[in-house]
Amino acid sequence: MLFSQRKKLRGTSWNELLYLFVLCSAQHSAQPETRQVKGIVGKSLSFPEKVLKSGTLLYEDLGNIAQVHPGKQCNTNLEKRFENRLHWNNVTGFFTLSDLQIDDSGIYTVDNADEEMTDAFQLTVYFLSKPQVTVHDSSSCSVVCSVENGRDVTLSWYRGEEKLNQTSSPDLNITLSLPLKVDEQNRESYRCEAANPVSKETAVVPNPCIESDPSKVADGDERTQGCLIIAVICVLVASGLVGLAIYLKKRRNGHSHAGGAKRYTRTGSA
């Protein structure tokens, strides 16, 4: 009898464990799957879940930031930070957040009351500035490309379609810089590209830096002017020498004629 009681107790324990397992699994499956969405600073993004009659949009710990009521009435100014930036389209049923900012990143939940559906979205907002190319050393034709760092930003140099080098950093408070020595004899297009998962910006070096560097152009102009001055001097000197030679020749010829006339006079007198 004692054995049968133990067996009954043991069976009850397993049934309870099985019941708890099924209950936990059901609760877990009921949790909305979080989908990843990405946006760009200053742009707009629509959450791809419809609320046509009744529902809410929630954000992190703030709770409801927009409420749709029956009759296609909506209040999207429940939270001051989203005021005039959050909109609901009564035709598509989508919530749209405009003029995105970096701190808009986070988890948004669309709760569709009519269909008893809940969808969660992890929004990541990216920022990307335009890279700048400057001449670092004009004598060796070395340039540097720089860009303000941001989330998942990479900075790369390309020549044509060939990637020459690349850099990135987890420190978002620094400026990314990437040097490059430009081949003056190679006329292929160089470009510096800053990119993140949603956008990219480029800066182009169209010609060798000897043409794009004003200091080198100025040096070249000075050398050209110097050569022209030297050439003019040479021409003037040559012209002077030719003139002097002609003068000396005429003078020598004049002396020769004078000597011949004197000899003729003396002979005729005799």
Backbone as CSV, one residue per row, in Angstrom:
resi,resn,N_x,N_y,N_z,CA_x,CA_y,CA_z,C_x,C_y,C_z
1,MET,0.820,-1.206,0.000,0.000,0.000,0.000,0.856,1.259,0.000
2,LEU,1.924,1.214,0.813,2.856,2.345,0.843,3.494,2.552,-0.521
3,PHE,3.821,1.470,-1.186,4.420,1.534,-2.526,3.471,2.189,-3.513
4,SER,2.158,1.858,-3.418,1.189,2.423,-4.346,1.006,3.917,-4.103
5,GLN,1.085,4.379,-2.822,0.970,5.800,-2.537,2.152,6.574,-3.116
6,ARG,3.330,6.000,-2.954,4.518,6.637,-3.526,4.412,6.731,-5.044
7,LYS,3.900,5.685,-5.662,3.764,5.661,-7.105,2.768,6.709,-7.564
8,LYS,1.664,6.867,-6.773,0.650,7.858,-7.117,1.213,9.271,-6.991
9,LEU,1.956,9.499,-5.898,2.564,10.812,-5.692,3.547,11.140,-6.800
10,ARG,4.332,10.131,-7.157,5.304,10.346,-8.226,4.602,10.671,-9.529
11,GLY,3.518,10.002,-9.852,2.783,10.274,-11.076,2.181,11.661,-11.076
12,THR,1.677,12.085,-9.929,1.096,13.430,-9.832,2.145,14.500,-10.061
13,SER,3.326,14.327,-9.550,4.420,15.295,-9.719,4.781,15.445,-11.177
14,TRP,4.872,14.371,-11.886,5.204,14.443,-13.313,4.096,15.137,-14.095
15,ASN,2.857,14.889,-13.741,1.747,15.567,-14.416,1.791,17.067,-14.184
16,GLU,2.123,17.452,-12.954,2.225,18.874,-12.648,3.353,19.527,-13.447
17,LEU,4.493,18.856,-13.503,5.621,19.381,-14.275,5.265,19.515,-15.746
18,LEU,4.562,18.526,-16.267,4.165,18.579,-17.670,3.205,19.732,-17.910
19,TYR,2.307,19.953,-16.956,1.340,21.050,-17.082,2.061,22.403,-17.070
20,LEU,3.011,22.562,-16.163,3.776,23.814,-16.094,4.567,24.051,-17.373
21,PHE,5.146,22.997,-17.929,5.914,23.113,-19.161,5.034,23.595,-20.308
22,VAL,3.844,22.991,-20.436,2.918,23.383,-21.506,2.478,24.827,-21.318
23,LEU,2.214,25.232,-20.071,1.772,26.591,-19.779,2.851,27.613,-20.127
24,CYS,4.087,27.318,-19.749,5.207,28.224,-20.062,5.425,28.321,-21.567
25,SER,5.295,27.215,-22.266,5.480,27.222,-23.712,4.413,28.074,-24.379
26,ALA,3.190,27.976,-23.895,2.100,28.754,-24.476,2.318,30.242,-24.235
27,GLN,2.768,30.594,-23.021,3.023,31.991,-22.713,4.165,32.537,-23.565
28,HIS,5.199,31.721,-23.752,6.341,32.149,-24.555,5.946,32.375,-26.015
29,SER,5.114,31.465,-26.546,4.698,31.594,-27.939,3.774,32.787,-28.132
30,ALA,3.129,33.228,-27.037,2.226,34.362,-27.151,2.972,35.694,-27.216
31,GLN,4.259,35.722,-26.819,5.043,36.942,-26.869,5.286,37.348,-28.324
32,PRO,5.100,38.652,-28.654,5.306,39.080,-30.033,6.774,38.984,-30.444
33,GLU,6.980,38.573,-31.660,8.348,38.509,-32.187,8.809,39.916,-32.561
34,THR,9.988,40.289,-32.089,10.511,41.630,-32.349,11.178,41.671,-33.709
35,ARG,10.692,42.568,-34.570,11.267,42.730,-35.903,12.198,43.933,-35.932
36,GLN,13.259,43.830,-36.711,14.247,44.896,-36.817,13.846,45.871,-37.926
37,VAL,13.837,47.166,-37.609,13.596,48.211,-38.607,14.693,49.263,-38.447
38,LYS,15.075,49.886,-39.575,16.189,50.832,-39.563,15.762,52.152,-40.192
39,GLY,16.262,53.253,-39.625,15.924,54.571,-40.131,17.142,55.457,-40.205
40,ILE,16.979,56.627,-40.855,18.052,57.592,-41.049,17.655,58.903,-40.385
41,VAL,18.599,59.537,-39.721,18.333,60.812,-39.057,17.743,61.809,-40.051
42,GLY,16.635,62.440,-39.649,15.982,63.428,-40.493,14.945,62.860,-41.446
43,LYS,14.926,61.537,-41.635,13.960,60.902,-42.536,12.744,60.404,-41.754
44,SER,11.833,59.725,-42.469,10.621,59.171,-41.855,10.631,57.650,-41.927
45,LEU,9.866,57.027,-41.028,9.749,55.568,-41.025,8.337,55.186,-40.608
46,SER,7.746,54.238,-41.339,6.418,53.717,-41.020,6.554,52.304,-40.447
47,PHE,5.857,52.052,-39.344,5.866,50.718,-38.747,4.887,49.838,-39.518
48,PRO,5.364,48.740,-40.102,4.547,47.934,-41.026,3.538,47.024,-40.335
49,GLU,2.661,47.618,-39.545,1.573,46.866,-38.940,0.346,47.780,-38.885
50,LYS,-0.777,47.307,-39.416,-1.972,48.143,-39.560,-2.803,48.198,-38.280
51,VAL,-3.339,49.392,-38.018,-4.384,49.589,-37.015,-5.457,50.414,-37.706
52,LEU,-6.525,49.756,-38.128,-7.551,50.437,-38.928,-8.712,50.990,-38.105
53,LYS,-9.003,50.396,-36.958,-10.166,50.841,-36.175,-9.796,51.242,-34.755
54,SER,-9.113,50.359,-34.071,-8.804,50.623,-32.664,-7.468,49.983,-32.295
55,GLY,-6.625,50.750,-31.613,-5.330,50.218,-31.219,-4.429,51.300,-30.655
56,THR,-3.218,50.914,-30.314,-2.271,51.846,-29.712,-0.867,51.596,-30.243
57,LEU,-0.016,52.612,-30.081,1.423,52.492,-30.337,2.132,52.791,-29.034
58,LEU,2.963,51.882,-28.606,3.685,52.022,-27.346,5.181,52.141,-27.613
59,TYR,5.896,52.855,-26.711,7.347,53.019,-26.857,8.043,52.791,-25.517
60,GLU,8.896,51.796,-25.484,9.708,51.496,-24.308,8.865,51.586,-23.027
61,ASP,9.393,52.325,-22.017,8.695,52.448,-20.737,7.698,53.602,-20.713
62,LEU,7.600,54.354,-21.813,6.673,55.484,-21.842,5.223,55.033,-21.973
63,GLY,5.024,53.815,-22.441,3.661,53.326,-22.629,3.061,53.872,-23.913
64,ASN,1.764,54.192,-23.885,1.055,54.659,-25.077,1.589,56.022,-25.532
65,ILE,1.987,56.096,-26.790,2.375,57.384,-27.367,1.409,57.786,-28.478
66,ALA,0.504,56.878,-28.874,-0.547,57.184,-29.852,-1.715,56.246,-29.622
67,GLN,-2.934,56.777,-29.778,-4.145,55.995,-29.532,-5.126,56.186,-30.675
68,VAL,-5.563,55.067,-31.280,-6.573,55.097,-32.337,-7.898,54.654,-31.744
69,HIS,-8.935,55.490,-31.946,-10.263,55.194,-31.417,-11.204,54.813,-32.561
70,PRO,-12.261,54.091,-32.285,-13.249,53.780,-33.327,-13.778,55.054,-33.976
71,GLY,-14.034,54.973,-35.274,-14.462,56.151,-36.013,-13.292,56.872,-36.640
72,LYS,-12.129,56.188,-36.698,-10.915,56.729,-37.313,-10.461,58.042,-36.673
73,GLN,-10.569,58.083,-35.334,-10.061,59.201,-34.561,-8.747,58.762,-33.904
74,CYS,-7.753,59.634,-33.955,-6.442,59.253,-33.425,-5.809,60.421,-32.679
75,ASN,-5.179,60.121,-31.571,-4.414,61.111,-30.816,-2.948,60.684,-30.842
76,THR,-2.120,61.467,-31.540,-0.692,61.128,-31.668,0.189,62.086,-30.869
77,ASN,-0.417,62.896,-29.997,0.358,63.850,-29.200,0.324,63.505,-27.715
78,LEU,0.331,62.220,-27.419,0.299,61.795,-26.018,1.646,62.011,-25.335
79,GLU,2.731,62.058,-26.096,4.071,62.253,-25.539,4.714,63.452,-26.210
80,LYS,5.227,64.403,-25.400,5.726,65.668,-25.926,6.894,65.485,-26.901
81,ARG,7.757,64.531,-26.620,8.947,64.355,-27.466,8.592,63.919,-28.887
82,PHE,7.384,63.335,-29.069,6.947,62.911,-30.395,5.917,63.871,-31.004
83,GLU,5.678,64.974,-30.342,4.653,65.912,-30.792,4.958,66.437,-32.191
84,ASN,3.959,66.392,-33.066,4.052,66.843,-34.462,5.010,65.996,-35.300
85,ARG,5.505,64.908,-34.751,6.380,64.012,-35.526,5.751,62.636,-35.738
86,LEU,4.737,62.327,-34.953,4.088,61.021,-35.033,2.724,61.173,-35.707
87,HIS,2.484,60.340,-36.730,1.254,60.455,-37.512,0.633,59.069,-37.726
88,TRP,-0.675,59.070,-37.927,-1.396,57.831,-38.253,-2.194,58.046,-39.523
89,ASN,-2.042,57.127,-40.486,-2.747,57.200,-41.758,-4.019,56.370,-41.665
90,ASN,-5.187,57.051,-41.796,-6.453,56.331,-41.621,-6.819,55.470,-42.821
91,VAL,-6.001,55.526,-43.877,-6.238,54.673,-45.053,-5.386,53.410,-44.972
92,THR,-4.101,53.592,-44.748,-3.199,52.430,-44.658,-3.213,51.813,-43.264
93,GLY,-3.502,52.629,-42.245,-3.487,52.134,-40.871,-2.109,52.128,-40.245
94,PHE,-1.117,52.708,-40.929,0.254,52.687,-40.430,0.560,53.918,-39.571
95,PHE,1.340,53.687,-38.510,1.920,54.786,-37.735,3.248,55.179,-38.394
96,THR,3.485,56.489,-38.540,4.711,56.989,-39.154,5.384,57.988,-38.223
97,LEU,6.678,57.808,-38.023,7.480,58.727,-37.212,8.402,59.495,-38.144
98,SER,8.277,60.841,-38.149,9.064,61.677,-39.062,10.192,62.386,-38.323
99,ASP,11.109,62.995,-39.103,12.263,63.727,-38.558,12.965,62.895,-37.491
100,LEU,13.375,61.707,-37.879,13.981,60.762,-36.936,15.229,61.338,-36.277
101,GLN,15.401,61.017,-34.992,16.577,61.404,-34.222,17.252,60.145,-33.675
102,ILE,18.529,60.277,-33.329,19.274,59.130,-32.811,18.580,58.527,-31.587
103,ASP,18.085,59.392,-30.680,17.483,58.868,-29.459,16.066,58.349,-29.660
104,ASP,15.576,58.309,-30.908,14.304,57.646,-31.196,14.467,56.131,-31.266
105,SER,15.706,55.666,-31.267,15.958,54.223,-31.309,15.334,53.545,-30.085
106,GLY,14.840,52.342,-30.283,14.233,51.598,-29.183,13.141,50.666,-29.682
107,ILE,12.396,50.100,-28.760,11.351,49.123,-29.100,9.982,49.793,-29.113
108,TYR,9.310,49.687,-30.248,7.953,50.199,-30.427,7.017,49.008,-30.583
109,THR,5.848,49.093,-29.967,4.880,48.000,-30.023,3.557,48.512,-30.585
110,VAL,3.074,47.868,-31.651,1.777,48.183,-32.248,0.773,47.166,-31.736
111,ASP,-0.223,47.683,-31.017,-1.256,46.816,-30.435,-2.562,47.027,-31.193
112,ASN,-2.938,46.036,-32.004,-4.177,46.092,-32.790,-5.294,45.458,-31.973
113,ALA,-6.159,46.300,-31.387,-7.199,45.807,-30.486,-8.267,45.016,-31.219
114,ASP,-8.572,45.394,-32.461,-9.630,44.716,-33.211,-9.272,43.277,-33.532
115,GLU,-8.047,43.064,-33.947,-7.631,41.718,-34.342,-6.872,41.005,-33.225
116,GLU,-6.755,41.681,-32.075,-6.051,41.116,-30.918,-4.658,40.631,-31.319
117,MET,-3.943,41.508,-32.020,-2.577,41.214,-32.472,-1.630,42.271,-31.938
118,THR,-0.436,41.842,-31.566,0.602,42.743,-31.066,1.903,42.461,-31.797
119,ASP,2.502,43.524,-32.344,3.778,43.385,-33.039,4.774,44.369,-32.462
120,ALA,6.001,43.889,-32.213,7.059,44.722,-31.647,8.132,44.970,-32.706
121,PHE,8.657,46.205,-32.706,9.677,46.607,-33.679,10.862,47.245,-32.958
122,GLN,12.042,46.740,-33.242,13.269,47.331,-32.711,13.798,48.330,-33.741
123,LEU,13.625,49.625,-33.445,14.062,50.675,-34.365,15.488,51.098,-34.045
124,THR,16.332,51.125,-35.075,17.697,51.638,-34.956,17.843,52.796,-35.929
125,VAL,18.179,53.974,-35.404,18.321,55.168,-36.230,19.806,55.444,-36.447
126,TYR,20.175,55.641,-37.726,21.575,55.860,-38.103,21.793,57.291,-38.576
127,PHE,23.023,57.760,-38.355,23.435,59.082,-38.836,24.733,58.936,-39.619
128,LEU,24.835,59.694,-40.744,26.044,59.641,-41.556,26.314,61.014,-42.160
129,SER,27.519,61.546,-41.907,27.911,62.826,-42.495,28.745,62.578,-43.745
130,LYS,28.955,63.619,-44.529,29.721,63.492,-45.774,31.213,63.545,-45.460
131,PRO,32.011,62.622,-45.986,33.455,62.648,-45.728,34.141,63.818,-46.424
132,GLN,35.294,64.228,-45.880,36.069,65.331,-46.431,37.472,64.830,-46.773
133,VAL,37.980,65.245,-47.945,39.329,64.862,-48.378,40.216,66.102,-48.360
134,THR,41.363,66.003,-47.678,42.324,67.105,-47.608,43.703,66.601,-48.000
135,VAL,44.549,67.523,-48.520,45.922,67.185,-48.892,46.775,67.226,-47.643
136,HIS,47.423,66.112,-47.323,48.255,66.019,-46.131,49.705,66.393,-46.428
137,ASP,50.231,65.896,-47.527,51.616,66.176,-47.913,51.655,66.330,-49.426
138,SER,51.823,67.571,-49.893,51.783,67.816,-51.334,53.010,67.269,-52.043
139,SER,54.129,67.182,-51.337,55.357,66.711,-51.994,55.268,65.239,-52.359
140,SER,54.582,64.452,-51.509,54.428,63.013,-51.794,53.029,62.688,-52.303
141,CYS,52.209,63.712,-52.509,50.849,63.535,-53.009,50.031,62.623,-52.089
142,SER,50.097,62.890,-50.777,49.349,62.116,-49.794,48.113,62.896,-49.361
143,VAL,46.960,62.212,-49.316,45.707,62.836,-48.910,45.130,62.070,-47.723
144,VAL,44.208,62.725,-46.993,43.545,62.108,-45.850,42.037,62.317,-45.985
145,CYS,41.273,61.235,-45.813,39.812,61.316,-45.812,39.327,61.171,-44.377
146,SER,38.409,62.064,-43.970,37.912,62.059,-42.595,36.392,62.143,-42.594
147,VAL,35.787,61.553,-41.554,34.330,61.616,-41.389,34.000,61.469,-39.916
148,GLU,32.916,62.104,-39.505,32.447,61.960,-38.125,31.953,60.532,-37.910
149,ASN,32.429,59.906,-36.835,32.055,58.521,-36.588,30.607,58.426,-36.103
150,GLY,30.002,57.258,-36.332,28.631,57.003,-35.919,28.395,55.507,-35.798
151,ARG,27.166,55.124,-35.494,26.837,53.712,-35.323,27.082,52.938,-36.611
152,ASP,27.958,51.903,-36.531,28.252,50.984,-37.639,28.793,51.704,-38.882
153,VAL,29.541,52.793,-38.696,30.112,53.532,-39.821,31.466,52.934,-40.205
154,THR,31.694,52.758,-41.503,32.992,52.352,-42.024,33.464,53.402,-43.031
155,LEU,34.769,53.613,-43.087,35.371,54.573,-44.012,36.344,53.826,-44.910
156,SER,36.195,53.982,-46.232,36.988,53.190,-47.180,37.509,54.071,-48.308
157,TRP,38.678,53.691,-48.837,39.226,54.292,-50.059,39.061,53.313,-51.212
158,TYR,38.620,53.830,-52.370,38.474,53.019,-53.575,39.260,53.662,-54.718
159,ARG,39.778,52.819,-55.596,40.308,53.259,-56.887,39.556,52.460,-57.936
160,GLY,38.657,53.141,-58.648,37.739,52.412,-59.511,36.816,51.589,-58.639
161,GLU,36.735,50.286,-58.877,35.927,49.390,-58.069,36.756,48.631,-57.040
162,GLU,38.056,48.905,-56.984,38.942,48.204,-56.057,38.989,48.923,-54.711
163,LYS,38.705,48.179,-53.632,38.808,48.754,-52.291,40.268,48.694,-51.849
164,LEU,40.839,49.862,-51.560,42.249,49.952,-51.203,42.483,49.734,-49.714
165,ASN,41.674,50.360,-48.860,41.775,50.153,-47.416,40.478,50.602,-46.748
166,GLN,40.372,50.301,-45.455,39.127,50.565,-44.741,39.418,50.694,-43.248
167,THR,38.589,51.491,-42.540,38.745,51.624,-41.104,37.388,51.839,-40.454
168,SER,37.291,51.521,-39.162,36.087,51.738,-38.363,36.509,51.740,-36.905
169,SER,35.593,52.168,-36.015,35.911,52.211,-34.595,34.623,52.141,-33.783
170,PRO,34.635,51.428,-32.646,33.452,51.394,-31.773,33.279,52.683,-30.975
171,ASP,34.321,53.530,-30.939,34.250,54.794,-30.219,33.510,55.822,-31.070
172,LEU,32.278,56.154,-30.686,31.448,57.058,-31.485,31.797,58.522,-31.287
173,ASN,32.744,58.820,-30.390,33.100,60.209,-30.099,34.327,60.685,-30.858
174,ILE,34.841,59.881,-31.777,36.038,60.262,-32.511,35.702,60.545,-33.972
175,THR,36.689,61.060,-34.676,36.593,61.249,-36.122,37.415,60.172,-36.813
176,LEU,36.806,59.451,-37.731,37.540,58.437,-38.489,38.396,59.122,-39.548
177,SER,39.657,58.676,-39.680,40.567,59.231,-40.687,41.276,58.091,-41.399
178,LEU,41.495,58.285,-42.697,42.123,57.246,-43.505,43.042,57.894,-44.535
179,PRO,44.376,57.729,-44.390,45.312,58.343,-45.342,45.467,57.511,-46.611
180,LEU,45.927,58.167,-47.664,46.172,57.481,-48.931,47.202,58.264,-49.731
181,LYS,48.147,57.556,-50.336,49.087,58.171,-51.255,48.579,57.977,-52.669
182,VAL,48.290,59.089,-53.345,47.709,59.039,-54.680,48.806,58.848,-55.718
183,ASP,48.574,57.936,-56.650,49.493,57.699,-57.758,49.273,58.778,-58.812
184,GLU,50.241,59.698,-58.959,50.078,60.810,-59.895,50.013,60.345,-61.347
185,GLN,50.622,59.227,-61.641,50.639,58.736,-63.015,49.375,57.951,-63.361
186,ASN,48.610,57.593,-62.338,47.396,56.804,-62.567,46.192,57.736,-62.578
187,ARG,45.544,57.878,-63.718,44.438,58.810,-63.861,43.088,58.203,-63.477
188,GLU,43.075,56.993,-62.917,41.807,56.406,-62.491,41.209,57.226,-61.356
189,SER,39.920,57.150,-61.232,39.210,57.948,-60.227,39.376,57.338,-58.833
190,TYR,39.820,58.165,-57.922,39.864,57.784,-56.517,38.611,58.324,-55.835
191,ARG,38.082,57.570,-54.856,36.963,58.083,-54.080,37.033,57.537,-52.658
192,CYS,36.593,58.363,-51.736,36.495,57.961,-50.332,35.022,57.759,-50.016
193,GLU,34.690,56.636,-49.375,33.291,56.295,-49.122,33.062,56.033,-47.639
194,ALA,32.093,56.760,-47.056,31.620,56.491,-45.703,30.277,55.785,-45.820
195,ALA,30.077,54.724,-45.047,28.852,53.929,-45.198,28.409,53.360,-43.854
196,ASN,27.082,53.160,-43.732,26.497,52.405,-42.630,25.456,51.471,-43.232
197,PRO,24.735,50.689,-42.452,23.808,49.709,-43.043,22.678,50.287,-43.880
198,VAL,22.418,51.605,-43.817,21.267,52.146,-44.549,21.622,53.234,-45.558
199,SER,22.850,53.733,-45.559,23.195,54.816,-46.478,24.704,54.885,-46.682
200,LYS,25.120,55.723,-47.661,26.540,55.956,-47.887,26.739,57.341,-48.484
201,GLU,27.927,57.915,-48.223,28.317,59.218,-48.746,29.730,59.097,-49.309
202,THR,30.019,59.832,-50.399,31.333,59.729,-51.031,31.963,61.100,-51.222
203,ALA,33.285,61.109,-51.259,34.075,62.286,-51.615,35.075,61.837,-52.661
204,VAL,35.197,62.590,-53.741,35.970,62.157,-54.904,37.260,62.963,-55.035
205,VAL,38.338,62.287,-55.383,39.587,62.930,-55.771,39.711,62.723,-57.281
206,PRO,39.264,63.679,-58.118,39.171,63.446,-59.559,40.505,63.398,-60.266
207,ASN,41.513,64.110,-59.776,42.814,64.170,-60.442,43.919,63.964,-59.424
208,PRO,45.141,63.703,-59.910,46.256,63.611,-58.970,46.380,64.883,-58.154
209,CYS,46.853,64.739,-56.930,46.840,65.876,-56.012,47.723,67.014,-56.493
210,ILE,48.668,66.763,-57.406,49.500,67.848,-57.915,48.656,68.870,-58.669
211,GLU,47.508,68.431,-59.209,46.615,69.346,-59.903,45.574,69.937,-58.965
212,SER,45.220,69.181,-57.899,44.185,69.659,-57.004,44.746,70.456,-55.841
213,ASP,46.097,70.422,-55.638,46.712,71.141,-54.547,47.111,72.537,-55.013
214,PRO,46.512,73.618,-54.492,46.818,74.972,-54.952,48.274,75.353,-54.769
215,SER,48.921,74.837,-53.695,50.317,75.194,-53.467,51.214,74.671,-54.565
216,LYS,50.882,73.433,-55.044,51.680,72.873,-56.132,51.430,73.627,-57.433
217,VAL,50.188,74.012,-57.647,49.875,74.770,-58.849,50.621,76.091,-58.832
218,ALA,50.656,76.757,-57.659,51.367,78.031,-57.541,52.850,77.846,-57.789
219,ASP,53.436,76.759,-57.224,54.849,76.487,-57.462,55.115,76.274,-58.938
220,GLY,54.210,75.548,-59.592,54.382,75.302,-61.027,54.319,76.587,-61.819
221,ASP,53.392,77.480,-61.451,53.294,78.762,-62.150,54.558,79.583,-61.960
222,GLU,55.115,79.582,-60.745,56.342,80.338,-60.492,57.502,79.786,-61.317
223,ARG,57.577,78.452,-61.398,58.654,77.854,-62.197,58.494,78.221,-63.669
224,THR,57.252,78.199,-64.137,57.008,78.559,-65.538,57.403,80.000,-65.811
225,GLN,57.033,80.894,-64.897,57.393,82.300,-65.075,58.908,82.482,-65.052
226,GLY,59.574,81.745,-64.164,61.039,81.834,-64.105,61.681,81.390,-65.403
227,CYS,61.161,80.313,-65.971,61.702,79.818,-67.240,61.483,80.836,-68.361
228,LEU,60.329,81.476,-68.368,60.054,82.475,-69.394,61.015,83.656,-69.276
229,ILE,61.264,84.094,-68.038,62.195,85.214,-67.830,63.591,84.857,-68.318
230,ILE,64.026,83.649,-67.973,65.358,83.211,-68.414,65.422,83.154,-69.938
231,ALA,64.335,82.668,-70.550,64.318,82.589,-72.015,64.400,83.972,-72.643
232,VAL,63.683,84.935,-72.076,63.735,86.301,-72.603,65.134,86.879,-72.468
233,ILE,65.718,86.637,-71.314,67.093,87.129,-71.113,68.041,86.526,-72.136
234,CYS,67.892,85.241,-72.356,68.754,84.566,-73.334,68.571,85.163,-74.726
235,VAL,67.297,85.445,-75.084,67.034,86.045,-76.385,67.679,87.419,-76.488
236,LEU,67.520,88.202,-75.418,68.112,89.542,-75.428,69.625,89.485,-75.513
237,VAL,70.199,88.583,-74.726,71.670,88.442,-74.773,72.126,88.009,-76.159
238,ALA,71.397,87.047,-76.728,71.773,86.584,-78.071,71.636,87.703,-79.098
239,SER,70.545,88.463,-78.978,70.358,89.579,-79.911,71.471,90.601,-79.764
240,GLY,71.866,90.872,-78.518,72.959,91.825,-78.285,74.262,91.343,-78.878
241,LEU,74.514,90.054,-78.719,75.767,89.507,-79.265,75.771,89.565,-80.783
242,VAL,74.621,89.286,-81.384,74.539,89.365,-82.848,74.766,90.804,-83.309
243,GLY,74.132,91.748,-82.604,74.306,93.159,-82.963,75.750,93.610,-82.816
244,LEU,76.391,93.168,-81.744,77.795,93.519,-81.530,78.685,92.929,-82.615
245,ALA,78.393,91.714,-83.012,79.191,91.079,-84.058,79.047,91.838,-85.378
246,ILE,77.806,92.248,-85.691,77.578,93.002,-86.929,78.316,94.330,-86.892
247,TYR,78.249,94.985,-85.719,78.931,96.275,-85.567,80.436,96.127,-85.768
248,LEU,81.026,95.111,-85.138,82.469,94.898,-85.263,82.875,94.560,-86.692
249,LYS,82.009,93.789,-87.371,82.317,93.425,-88.749,82.287,94.643,-89.653
250,LYS,81.247,95.503,-89.435,81.176,96.720,-90.248,82.373,97.622,-89.980
251,ARG,82.747,97.708,-88.746,83.871,98.560,-88.400,85.161,98.039,-89.017
252,ARG,85.334,96.727,-89.024,86.530,96.136,-89.611,86.564,96.356,-91.111
253,ASN,85.366,96.215,-91.725,85.287,96.472,-93.161,85.598,97.936,-93.478
254,GLY,85.143,98.850,-92.619,85.424,100.267,-92.828,86.897,100.577,-92.765
255,HIS,87.618,99.999,-91.853,89.061,100.184,-91.753,89.773,99.635,-92.986
256,SER,89.272,98.525,-93.503,89.909,97.924,-94.682,89.765,98.837,-95.886
257,HIS,88.612,99.438,-96.116,88.406,100.345,-97.240,89.257,101.592,-97.095
258,ALA,89.368,102.086,-95.894,90.176,103.293,-95.664,91.636,103.032,-95.947
259,GLY,92.167,101.903,-95.578,93.585,101.564,-95.825,93.864,101.424,-97.305
260,GLY,92.941,100.844,-98.062,93.123,100.666,-99.503,93.126,102.010,-100.205
261,ALA,92.278,102.923,-99.785,92.233,104.250,-100.424,93.525,105.006,-100.197
262,LYS,94.107,104.921,-99.031,95.363,105.604,-98.738,96.486,105.055,-99.604
263,ARG,96.518,103.755,-99.776,97.583,103.163,-100.592,97.446,103.618,-102.047
264,TYR,96.197,103.697,-102.531,95.971,104.128,-103.910,96.424,105.555,-104.101
265,THR,96.180,106.411,-103.134,96.561,107.816,-103.235,98.060,107.947,-103.287
266,ARG,98.768,107.245,-102.445,100.216,107.304,-102.441,100.792,106.814,-103.771
267,THR,100.250,105.766,-104.330,100.776,105.232,-105.600,100.563,106.212,-106.724
268,GLY,99.371,106.856,-106.743,99.081,107.804,-107.818,99.960,109.022,-107.731
269,SER,100.355,109.446,-106.622,101.191,110.598,-106.440,102.590,110.313,-106.969
270,ALA,103.060,109.157,-106.769,104.393,108.813,-107.236,104.407,108.822,-108.726
